[in-house]
């Protein structure tokens, strides 16, 4: 999940997850903020707060709606990623391995009051 409307960094990576099993039907709610979650095969990367796990939308209180892109990629193989990988490492590792992709776009604006 990333916010392309962030001033810096652009885009702001809110959540990175790699190597989700093709047999999974979804991800459980309230995942711990750990790189590796017990009983799961995926690996959470380092978001732009320098922590593993999901960092929810927190745009500045202004008039601008921020858009949040949830992207999923079907790959032809598992990725070899270092511990604490970031967005650029994920993009680089996926290069040439993408079979299909999907995107869900949401928008959110914070009330200034």
VEXDOSE-390399 format. One record per atom (N, C-alpha, C): x, y, z. Coordinates in steps of 0.001 Angstrom, whole numbers, padded with zeros to 6 digits, always signed. Example, Ala and Ser with C-alpha at 12.3 -4.5 7.8 and 13.67 -1.06 7.14 Angstrom:
residues 2
+013190-005690+007800 +012300-004500+007800 +013200-003300+007800 +012850-002250+007080 +013670-001060+007140 +012900+000030+007870 
END
This chain:
residues 113
+000860-001171+000000 +000000+000000+000000 +000895+001219+000000 +000579+002174-000887 +001381+003385-000929 +000508+004605-001213 +001012+005764-000810 +000344+007044-000990 +001146+007875-001978 +000673+007997-003233 +001405+008781-004211 +001252+010288-004015 +000326+010702-003133 +000091+012128-002892 +000953+012688-001767 +001726+011851-001129 +002619+012294-000062 +003622+013305-000622 +003948+014295+000170 +004949+015268-000277 +006343+014655-000280 +006650+013885+000743 +007963+013245+000821 +007900+012122+001842 +008410+010968+001530 +008867+010527+000213 +007676+010297-000711 +007940+010228-001960 +006905+010068-002981 +007203+008822-003789 +006433+007783-003772 +005262+007585-002928 +005676+007154-001518 +004782+007365-000575 +005011+006937+000802 +004544+005493+000915 +005447+004594+001247 +005106+003172+001389 +004523+002937+002783 +003246+002525+002828 +002569+002248+004088 +002662+000775+004479 +002810-000100+003488 +002834-001540+003798 +003444-002294+002640 +004371-003171+002955 +005006-004043+001971 +004905-005476+002466 +004403-006359+001618 +004292-007776+001961 +004745-008574+000748 +005658-009482+000944 +006172-010292-000168 +006028-011775+000135 +005986-012552-000936 +005948-014015-000867 +004695-014559-000176 +003562-013937-000499 +002288-014458-000021 +002010-015737-000806 +001646-016789-000133 +001364-018064-000794 +000213-017913-001785 +000333-018514-002959 -000773-018454-003919 -002022-019184-003418 -001896-019966-002371 -003033-020689-001796 -003824-019853-000788 -003285-018702-000374 -003987-017859+000604 -005171-017169-000055 -006263-017106+000661 -007484-016452+000176 -007566-015008+000661 -006707-014622+001588 -006698-013272+002148 -005684-013197+003267 -005522-012027+003808 -004624-011820+004937 -005452-011575+006189 -005026-012114+007326 -005788-011898+008552 -005740-010431+008991 -006759-009993+009694 -006803-008637+010241 -005825-008524+011407 -005408-007317+011679 -004570-007000+012843 -003272-007796+012887 -002603-007888+011757 -001307-008585+011736 -000316-007869+012642 +000502-008615+013374 +001521-007979+014194 +002532-007229+013319 +003186-006252+013905 +004160-005439+013195 +005529-006128+013178 +005542-007384+012797 +006778-008161+012717 +007070-008476+011266 +008328-008623+010981 +008740-009013+009642 +008170-010388+009286 +008333-011324+010192 +007804-012681+010009 +006725-012922+011051 +005566-013361+010573 +004435-013629+011461 +004304-015131+011616 +004232-015593+012861 +004148-017032+013149 +003020-017683+012357 +003340-018778+011698 +002355-019540+010945 +002091-019004+009538 +002765-017936+009140 +002574-017342+007816 +003882-017437+007028 +003759-017588+005715 +004956-017737+004885 +005462-016415+004325 +004694-015345+004452 +005101-014082+003846 +006079-013304+004729 +006644-012252+004135 +007628-011410+004805 +007191-009954+004654 +006990-009275+005778 +006628-007861+005731 +007905-007027+005658 +007876-006020+004793 +009039-005159+004616 +008971-003916+005480 +009965-003079+005315 +010081-001849+006078 +009338-000722+005357 +008305-000182+006016 +007565+000928+005420 +008359+002228+005606 +007802+003346+005202 +008551+004602+005291 +008596+005190+006694 +008094+004477+007696 +008318+004856+009089 +009480+004040+009648 +010118+003248+008766 +011248+002371+009124 +010837+001240+010050 +009578+000824+009972 +009087-000299+010760 +008444-001317+009837 +008444-002566+010270 +007755-003614+009519 +006279-003557+009842 +005460-003927+008868 +004033-004010+009096 +003277-002844+008515 +001981-002847+008782 +001039-001877+008214 +001059-000571+008991 +001165+000541+008271 +001064+001886+008838 -000100+002552+008116 -001202+002743+008808 -002424+003236+008186 -002357+004664+007690 -003371+005077+006932 -003410+006422+006371 -003383+007496+007449 -002518+008474+007288 -002436+009614+008198 -002017+010851+007417 -002859+011264+006445 -002477+012440+005673 -002554+013693+006536 -001861+014759+006118 -001973+016004+006877 -003410+016524+006839 -003782+017272+007869 -005137+017838+007938 -005194+019042+007003 -005514+018783+005760 -005640+019849+004778 -006833+019541+003874 -006973+020248+002801 -008135+020049+001937 -007911+018972+000891 -006710+018476+000778 -006378+017530-000278 -006686+016085+000125 -007389+015388-000761 -007629+013954-000566 -006354+013211-000931 -005949+012275-000091 -004802+011422-000416 -005341+010096-000933 -004699+009599-001955 -005092+008328-002571 -004181+007220-002047 -004746+006062-001838 -003988+004921-001322 -004132+003771-002308 -003017+003352-002839 -002973+002264-003819 -002627+000963-003115 -003545+000022-003162 -003258-001341-002718 -002959-002118-003987 -001761-002653-004120 -001365-003364-005328 -001008-004805-004980 -001363-005701-005876 -001013-007110-005699 -000421-007595-007017 +000620-008405-006911 +001324-008910-008085 +001436-010421-008007 +001104-011107-009093 +001339-012548-009206 +002701-012705-009869 +003571-013441-009209 +004945-013602-009705 +005210-015045-010107 +006222-015235-010923 +006560-016588-011374 +007487-017323-010411 +007920-016663-009338 +008776-017320-008341 +008793-016501-007050 +009231-017154-005972 +009387-016452-004698 +010541-015472-004812 +010473-014407-004033 +011528-013395-004058 +012548-013650-002962 +013786-013370-003282 +014870-013415-002288 +015103-011988-001842 +014632-011686-000646 +014715-010329-000120 +015480-010313+001195 +016233-009253+001439 +016944-009150+002710 +015991-008776+003845 +016372-009057+005033 +015615-008643+006207 +015483-007124+006182 +014270-006626+006449 +014053-005184+006480 +014012-004533+005109 +013740-005328+004069 +013725-004782+002712 +012786-003575+002621 +013098-002662+001702 +012266-001484+001500 +011553-001555+000150 +010827-000516-000197 +010040-000498-001429 +010917-000692-002660 +012052+000010-002713 +012913-000098-003889 +013472-001507-004038 +013851-002136-002946 +014357-003515-002997 +013272-004462-003504 +012034-004228-003097 +010919-005063-003554 +010680-004878-005054 +010626-003641-005499 +010425-003358-006924 +011545-003988-007750 +012778-003834-007302 +013930-004409-008017 +013844-005932-008083 +013463-006565-006970 +013386-008033-006921 +012270-008571-007814 +011200-007794-008017 +010070-008245-008834 +010326-008095-010336 +011300-007282-010687 +011545-007001-012106 +011707-008293-012910 +010917-008426-013979 +010976-009584-014858 +010231-010809-014354 +009544-010699-013200 +008855-011857-012612 +007341-011694-012540 +006804-010570-012984 +005380-010279-012844 +004577-010977-013940 +003625-011819-013513 +002728-012510-014439 +001400-011764-014592 +000929-011165-013509 -000329-010424-013508 -000321-009468-012323 -001197-008465-012389 -001270-007509-011278 -002673-006948-011152 -002963-006441-009971 -004246-005814-009709 -004051-004637-008780 -005030-003730-008755 -004898-002546-007907 -006275-002144-007389 -006307-001725-006140 -007494-001159-005521 -007097+000230-005044 -007851+001237-005429 -007526+002614-005079 -008586+003164-004141 -008135+003737-003028 -009038+004379-002087 -008556+005788-001814 -009450+006631-001368 -009083+008003-001033 -009541+008344+000368 -008791+009222+001010 -009156+009613+002366 -008645+011008+002639 -009462+011804+003315 -009084+013157+003701 -009339+013297+005186 -008387+013854+005892 -008532+014040+007328 -009183+015390+007608 -010151+015392+008488 -010815+016609+008906 -009832+017438+009746 -009664+018720+009433 -008702+019517+010181 -009130+019832+011611 -010367+019473+011989 -010850+019791+013352 -010926+018593+014223 
END
